[in-house]
Amino acid sequence: MQDNNNTTHFGYETVTTADKAGRVREVFDSVASSYDVMNDLMSLGAHRLWKAFAFTRTGLRLGDTALDLAAGTGDLTAGLVRQVGKSGHVFHTDINAAMLTEGRDRLFDQGISSNVSTLQVNAEHLPFQTASMNCVIISFGLRNVTDKPAALAEMARVVKPGGRVMVLEFSKPVLKWLQPIYDAYSFKVLPALGKLVANDADSYRYLAESIRMHPDQETLREMMQNVGLEGCQYHNLSGGIVALHIAYKY
């Protein structure tokens, strides 16, 4: 959520909109080298299942073009490459240079290079032509964007008619009994893991706070509709801890 007085949220802290991008960059500069290991530890491997489910909903075919925003270490990019094949193309993008470097190196190690472009971009100002992508996806990154409506509008702009915009993101648990367990895990266990594995408890405390400040399922669905996307649906995963929103450009 962005306030009208040029302030926004950085976790539970209120900061100026001009400062947020820099603060987020510091977080991901700090965690880039341990990001994938921490993802496995934090989610007990479930993030791989969440992403696998997203792959089944992309609608991508051989020869298509896909845009992976906040792509970071590139695990989602690699899956999209397999879907579009050698005749297609995937843009591996992120605002954070350290995360992009990690991702580019990992993609190269997998032999993925000829049909991938790694670019440092701001999701609020995409350097792509209108109606140029068959699928645009942002995975666990929208909550870190300063101006979420602007980013969603850009995603809607660059997707082709008939294409899909997808947001895979932490959301709000729909099971009441799950909330206290989830809160205890987020604010006690995650910072401790961050300290142990990445020597950085503060960054993982921010990540837990940023999840709580992110729009819930219905609010995000309305935000996607407000930028001209249609038929928006969402799937709650792991009891709503994560949600996959899918909307279309007709």
N, C-alpha and C positions, 0 to 999 in steps of 0.2 A: 504494500500500500504506500502511495506517495501522497504527502500532504500538500496543501495548496500554498503554503508559505515557504516553498523551496526547501523543505526538510523531508526526510524519509527515515525509514528504519534500517539500522544495522544491528540485526538481532533485536534485543530489547532496548538498545540505545537509539536515541534520536540524533541524526547527523544531518548536515546539509547535503543536498543532492549532489553538489560538486565534489564532496568528500567521499561519498559511498564507493564509487568505482575504485578509488585508490585503496580504501580499506579492504574491499573484497579481494583486490589484487594481492595485497599483503598476505591474506589468508591462504590463497591458493599457491602463491610463491612458496609459502612455508610447507605446505602439505603435498606438493606435486610429486615428489619422489616416492612417497609412501601411500599415495592416494588409492591405488588398486588394492594393496594389502589391507588398508583400513576399510575399504568398501566390503571386502570379504569378511573381515572381523566384525564390523558394525552390524551387518545385515545377516550374519551367519550364512553367507553365500546366497541369500534370497535375491540380491540385486540381479544376479544372473537369470533367475526365473522371471523377474519382472521385465527385464529387457527381452528375454526370449518371447514373452507374451506380446510385447510391443512389435517385435518382428512379424508376428502373424497378422498384424493389422495394418501394415504399411501400404498394402496394395501395389507395391513396386513390382515391375516386370523387367525382363532383360532389356537393356538399352535405355532405361529411364535415368533421370537425374535427381539426386537427393541432396538435401542440405541438412547436415548435422550441426546444430548450434550448441554452444557450450560443450563441445565434443571431447575436450580434455584429452585423456589418455587413449582415446580412440577405440574402445572396445565396441561401442555401438557402430562406429564408422565401419569397422571390419565386417560386421554383420550386414550392413547396408551394401557394402561392396559385393558381397556374395549374392545378394538379391538382384542387383542391377547387371552383374556380369561384366565381362571385358568390354562390351559395347556401350556400357553405361558409365556414369561418372558420379562420384560422391565428393562433396565439399566438406572437409574436416576443419571446423572453425571454432575459435574460442577467442575471448577477449584477453586471456592470460597467456603470455608468451611461454612461461615455464611449463604450463600444462600442455601447450601445443607441442613443445619440444619433446616432452615425454611421449606424447601420442604419436608424433611423426616417427620417432625412433622405434617405437613398438610396432607400428605398421610396417616399416621397412624390414624389421626382423621377421615379420610374417610373410615377406615377399609381396607386400601390397604397396604399389607406388604408381603404376602406369595410369590408373584411372581414379586417382585421388589427388585433390588439391588441398594443401594445408594453408589456411589463411587466418591471420589475426583480424577479427572483425568485432564490431560492437553490434549486438543484436538489435539495438534501437535504430541503427542506421546501416542497413544491409547494402553492400556494394554489388547487388545483383539486379538483373533486369526484371521488370514486372512479368509475371506469369512465365517463369523460367524453370521452375522446379516441380517435379511430380509429387514429391513428399518433402515436407519440412518438419523436422523433429527436434525438440529440445528436451534433454534428459537430465533431470536433477540440476537444472541451471536457472530456470525461470525465477526462482525465489531470490536469486542473487542479483537479478537485473533491477536497476534503479527505477526505470519507467516501464513497468510491465505492459500497460496498454499500448505504448509506442512499439515495443518489441512484438506484441501480438499483431498489431497492424502491419508491421513490416513482414511478418511471416505470412499474413494473409495476402499481402501485395505480391510477393514473389512466387507463390504457389500457382500452378496452372489450373485453369478450369477443369474440374474433375479430380483434382489432386487433394491431398490430405495434409492438414496441420495437426501435429501430435505433440502433446505435452505429457511427459512421464515425470511425475514429481511426488515428493512426500506430501501427504494431505492430512485429513482429520479422521481419526479412527471412528468407525460407526458403531462399534461395540463398547458400551459404557464401561464394562468391567476391564476393558483393555487399556483405557486411558491412564489410570494411575500406574500400571505396570510400565507402560510406554514412557511416561514422564520420568519415573525413577531410573529407567534404563538410559534415557536421553541425557539426563542432567547429572547422573552419578557415574554410570559405566562408561559412556562415550568419552567424556573428558579424561577419565583415567586411562582408557585405551590410547587416546591421543597422546597423553604424556608418556606412556610406556613405549609406544611404537614410533611415534613421530616427534617425541620430545616437545609437544605443543598441545597443551590442554586447552588453551584459550581459543584456538581456531575451531576445535571441535565443540566447545561450548557455544561459540557463535553459530555453528551449523545447526545445533539443536534449537537455538533461539530463532534462527531464520525460518525453520520449519514451522514454528508456532505462529509466526507473523505472516505466513503465506496464506493467500485466500483459500477458503474451503472449496469443496467440490462444486457446489452450486454457484458460488460467486465466480469461480474461474470459468465455468460454463457460460455464464452471462457475459463475462468479459470477452470471451471468444466470439460470442454472437454479436456483441456490440461493435466489433471491428469488421463485420460483414461476412463472417463465416457462418455456415449453415449446418443444420443437422447434428449439432454438437452432442455427443454422448460421452459418458465416462464409465470406466470400469474400476471398481474398488478392488484393490489387491491387498492381501494380508490384512483383511478387516478394515481397509481404509487407511492404513498406514501409508500406503502409496496409491495413487490414482493415475490412470491413463485416460487423458481426454483426447478425443478425436473429433475433428470438425472438417468440413468440406468446403471447397470453392466451386460453386456451380456457375 
